[in-house]
Amino acid sequence: MQTFEAQFYHGKKANAVNIIGAINPEKKKRILLCAHWDSRFHADQDTKRKNEPILGADDGASGVAVLLEIARVIQKNPLDIGVDIIFFDAEDQGHSTTKNIDTKNTWCLGAQHWGKKPHIPNYSASFGILLDMVGSKNARFAKEGYSLQYAPKLTHKVWKLAQEKGSGSYFVNEKTGSITDDHYFVNKLTGIPTIDIINRTAEGHFGDYWHTHKDNIDVISKRTLGAVGNVVLEILYQTAEGKF
């Protein structure tokens, strides 16, 4: 548990915590998997109850759910590499504005804190994968801009593997714009090549439930969760066997 004080853009402060789990902590070769476990503090994209926090079934909980299941599978089927799972806090509390100002640093506060002060000094991993909004029905994961900027080879390899394993309807050969998400700060602050698997169209649209009260269990699909989880598991076991 990595605790820190989050300083929000609107002036308020709050106690926050990144939750970190290490599988095979003695192994030198490591893979980083991450998601955010907080949800948006207000429904800024909704027409009603804008000042109330959202449930975040997809935007937050879906990535956590997939990584918890991955941890369970690894426990039953051990692999010979190290895997670090991080649930970042205070990802989704940033400044949403249409004004021409840079608001990047108001988002992903947990990732920023961890990037500057990793749970292990000089922490390193071969690569990282961030899961964000990976559970909705008919999700489409386009190749995200910062993923292509910081980890292009990894991005293309993951999408190719996903398509070979029958998940091409989810992992589409399209590009979408750069998103200020946890992986941006992991890349920028640690140098670990990290990609973002996120449901966003090539045109830059999220689902209509995004940052609204419709982001509840009704939008979640077991098939989508399973497709993402199976792809990430395949990457892990292929990496352990030296095939990825």
C-alpha positions as CSV (number, residue, x, y, z in Angstrom):
1,M,0.0,0.0,0.0
2,Q,1.6,3.2,-1.1
3,T,-0.1,6.1,0.6
4,F,0.2,9.7,-0.5
5,E,-1.7,13.0,-0.3
6,A,-3.5,13.9,-3.5
7,Q,-3.7,17.6,-4.4
8,F,-6.6,18.1,-6.6
9,Y,-6.9,20.9,-9.2
10,H,-9.9,22.5,-7.4
11,G,-7.8,23.0,-4.2
12,K,-9.0,20.1,-2.1
13,K,-6.7,17.5,-0.8
14,A,-7.3,13.8,0.1
15,N,-5.5,10.8,1.4
16,A,-4.9,8.4,-1.5
17,V,-3.3,5.0,-1.9
18,N,-1.8,3.0,-4.7
19,I,-2.3,-0.8,-4.2
20,I,0.7,-2.8,-5.4
21,G,1.0,-6.6,-5.7
22,A,4.2,-8.5,-6.7
23,I,4.2,-12.0,-8.1
24,N,7.5,-13.7,-8.0
25,P,9.2,-10.7,-6.4
26,E,12.6,-12.4,-6.5
27,K,12.6,-12.6,-10.4
28,K,14.7,-10.0,-12.2
29,K,12.7,-10.1,-15.4
30,R,9.4,-8.2,-14.6
31,I,6.3,-7.1,-16.4
32,L,4.1,-4.2,-15.1
33,L,0.3,-4.5,-15.3
34,C,-1.8,-1.6,-14.1
35,A,-5.3,0.0,-13.9
36,H,-6.9,2.7,-11.8
37,W,-9.2,1.8,-9.0
38,D,-10.8,5.2,-8.3
39,S,-13.9,6.6,-10.1
40,R,-14.8,10.1,-11.3
41,F,-15.8,12.4,-8.5
42,H,-18.6,14.0,-10.5
43,A,-20.7,13.1,-13.6
44,D,-19.4,15.9,-15.7
45,Q,-20.7,14.4,-19.0
46,D,-24.2,13.7,-17.6
47,T,-27.3,15.9,-17.9
48,K,-28.5,15.2,-14.3
49,R,-26.8,14.8,-11.0
50,K,-23.6,16.2,-12.3
51,N,-22.2,16.8,-8.8
52,E,-22.5,13.2,-7.8
53,P,-19.7,10.6,-8.2
54,I,-20.1,7.9,-10.8
55,L,-19.9,4.2,-10.1
56,G,-17.2,3.6,-12.8
57,A,-18.0,0.0,-13.6
58,D,-16.1,0.3,-16.9
59,D,-14.0,3.4,-16.2
60,G,-11.9,1.9,-13.4
61,A,-13.5,-1.3,-12.2
62,S,-13.2,-3.3,-15.4
63,G,-9.4,-3.0,-15.5
64,V,-9.1,-3.9,-11.8
65,A,-11.4,-7.0,-12.3
66,V,-9.3,-8.3,-15.2
67,L,-6.1,-7.9,-13.3
68,L,-7.5,-9.6,-10.2
69,E,-8.5,-12.6,-12.4
70,I,-5.1,-12.6,-14.0
71,A,-3.5,-12.8,-10.6
72,R,-5.8,-15.7,-9.7
73,V,-4.9,-17.6,-12.9
74,I,-1.2,-17.1,-12.3
75,Q,-1.5,-18.4,-8.8
76,K,-3.0,-21.7,-10.1
77,N,-0.6,-21.8,-13.2
78,P,2.8,-20.3,-12.1
79,L,5.1,-18.7,-14.6
80,D,8.8,-18.0,-14.4
81,I,8.9,-14.2,-14.6
82,G,8.0,-11.5,-12.2
83,V,4.7,-9.6,-12.6
84,D,3.8,-6.4,-10.7
85,I,0.2,-5.3,-10.6
86,I,-0.5,-1.7,-9.6
87,F,-3.9,-0.2,-9.0
88,F,-3.4,3.5,-9.2
89,D,-5.5,5.9,-7.2
90,A,-6.7,9.4,-8.1
91,E,-6.5,8.9,-11.8
92,D,-9.9,10.2,-12.8
93,Q,-10.1,13.4,-10.7
94,G,-8.6,15.8,-13.3
95,H,-9.7,19.1,-14.8
96,S,-12.0,18.6,-17.8
97,T,-12.1,21.8,-19.8
98,T,-12.5,22.9,-23.4
99,K,-10.3,25.9,-22.8
100,N,-6.9,26.0,-24.5
101,I,-4.9,25.2,-21.3
102,D,-2.6,22.3,-20.4
103,T,-4.4,20.1,-17.7
104,K,-2.3,17.0,-18.0
105,N,-0.8,17.2,-14.5
106,T,-4.3,17.3,-12.9
107,W,-4.9,13.7,-13.9
108,C,-3.3,10.4,-12.9
109,L,-2.1,11.6,-9.6
110,G,-1.4,8.1,-8.3
111,A,0.7,7.3,-11.4
112,Q,2.6,10.5,-11.0
113,H,3.4,9.8,-7.4
114,W,4.5,6.2,-8.1
115,G,6.5,7.4,-11.2
116,K,8.5,9.8,-9.0
117,K,8.7,7.4,-6.0
118,P,8.4,3.8,-7.1
119,H,7.6,1.2,-4.5
120,I,11.1,-0.2,-5.1
121,P,14.0,2.2,-5.7
122,N,15.2,2.2,-9.3
123,Y,12.3,-0.1,-10.2
124,S,12.4,-1.4,-13.8
125,A,10.3,-3.7,-15.9
126,S,10.7,-5.0,-19.5
127,F,7.4,-3.4,-20.5
128,G,4.0,-2.3,-19.1
129,I,0.4,-2.7,-20.0
130,L,-2.4,-0.4,-18.7
131,L,-6.0,-1.5,-18.8
132,D,-8.6,1.3,-18.8
133,M,-12.3,0.9,-19.8
134,V,-11.8,-2.7,-21.0
135,G,-15.2,-4.2,-20.1
136,S,-18.0,-2.7,-22.2
137,K,-20.1,-4.4,-24.8
138,N,-18.8,-4.0,-28.4
139,A,-15.6,-2.3,-27.2
140,R,-13.1,-1.3,-29.8
141,F,-9.4,-0.9,-28.8
142,A,-7.7,1.3,-31.3
143,K,-3.9,1.9,-31.0
144,E,-3.5,4.9,-28.8
145,G,-1.2,7.8,-29.6
146,Y,1.2,7.8,-26.6
147,S,1.4,4.0,-26.8
148,L,2.6,4.4,-30.4
149,Q,4.9,7.2,-29.4
150,Y,6.6,5.5,-26.4
151,A,6.2,1.8,-27.2
152,P,5.4,1.3,-30.9
153,K,6.9,-2.2,-31.3
154,L,5.0,-3.4,-28.2
155,T,1.7,-1.9,-29.4
156,H,1.9,-3.6,-32.8
157,K,3.0,-6.9,-31.2
158,V,0.1,-6.9,-28.8
159,W,-2.5,-6.1,-31.4
160,K,-1.1,-8.7,-33.8
161,L,-1.2,-11.4,-31.1
162,A,-4.8,-10.4,-30.1
163,Q,-5.9,-10.7,-33.8
164,E,-4.1,-14.1,-34.1
165,K,-6.0,-15.3,-31.0
166,G,-9.4,-14.4,-32.4
167,S,-9.9,-11.0,-30.7
168,G,-9.5,-8.9,-33.8
169,S,-13.1,-7.5,-33.5
170,Y,-11.9,-5.8,-30.2
171,F,-8.2,-5.0,-31.1
172,V,-8.7,-3.1,-34.3
173,N,-6.1,-1.9,-36.7
174,E,-7.0,1.7,-36.2
175,K,-5.2,4.6,-34.5
176,T,-6.7,7.0,-32.0
177,G,-5.3,10.2,-30.5
178,S,-3.0,10.5,-27.5
179,I,-4.8,10.2,-24.1
180,T,-3.5,11.5,-20.8
181,D,-3.8,8.3,-18.9
182,D,-1.6,6.5,-16.3
183,H,0.7,5.1,-19.0
184,Y,1.7,8.5,-20.1
185,F,3.4,9.2,-16.7
186,V,4.8,5.7,-16.4
187,N,6.5,6.3,-19.7
188,K,7.6,9.8,-19.0
189,L,8.8,9.3,-15.4
190,T,10.3,5.8,-15.5
191,G,11.1,5.1,-19.1
192,I,9.3,1.7,-19.0
193,P,7.7,1.3,-22.4
194,T,4.0,1.1,-21.5
195,I,0.9,0.9,-23.6
196,D,-2.8,1.7,-23.0
197,I,-5.5,-0.8,-23.9
198,I,-8.5,1.5,-23.8
199,N,-12.0,1.6,-25.4
200,R,-11.8,4.6,-27.7
201,T,-12.7,5.0,-31.4
202,A,-10.4,6.2,-34.1
203,E,-12.4,9.4,-34.1
204,G,-11.6,9.9,-30.4
205,H,-15.0,9.0,-28.9
206,F,-15.6,7.1,-25.7
207,G,-18.8,5.2,-25.0
208,D,-21.9,7.3,-24.3
209,Y,-21.8,6.2,-20.7
210,W,-18.4,7.8,-20.1
211,H,-18.3,10.0,-17.0
212,T,-22.0,9.6,-16.6
213,H,-24.2,7.6,-14.2
214,K,-24.8,5.1,-17.0
215,D,-21.3,3.7,-16.3
216,N,-22.7,0.8,-14.2
217,I,-22.8,-3.0,-14.4
218,D,-25.3,-2.8,-17.3
219,V,-22.6,-1.7,-19.8
220,I,-20.3,-4.6,-18.9
221,S,-19.7,-7.6,-21.1
222,K,-18.1,-10.9,-19.9
223,R,-16.9,-11.5,-23.4
224,T,-15.0,-8.2,-23.5
225,L,-13.4,-8.8,-20.1
226,G,-12.5,-12.3,-21.2
227,A,-11.0,-11.2,-24.5
228,V,-8.7,-8.7,-22.8
229,G,-7.8,-11.0,-20.0
230,N,-6.9,-13.8,-22.3
231,V,-4.7,-11.6,-24.5
232,V,-2.8,-10.3,-21.5
233,L,-2.4,-13.8,-20.1
234,E,-1.1,-15.0,-23.5
235,I,1.5,-12.2,-23.5
236,L,2.7,-13.1,-20.0
237,Y,3.1,-16.8,-20.6
238,Q,4.7,-16.2,-24.0
239,T,7.1,-13.8,-22.4
240,A,8.0,-16.3,-19.8
241,E,8.7,-18.8,-22.6
242,G,10.8,-16.3,-24.6
243,K,8.2,-16.3,-27.4
244,F,6.9,-12.7,-27.1
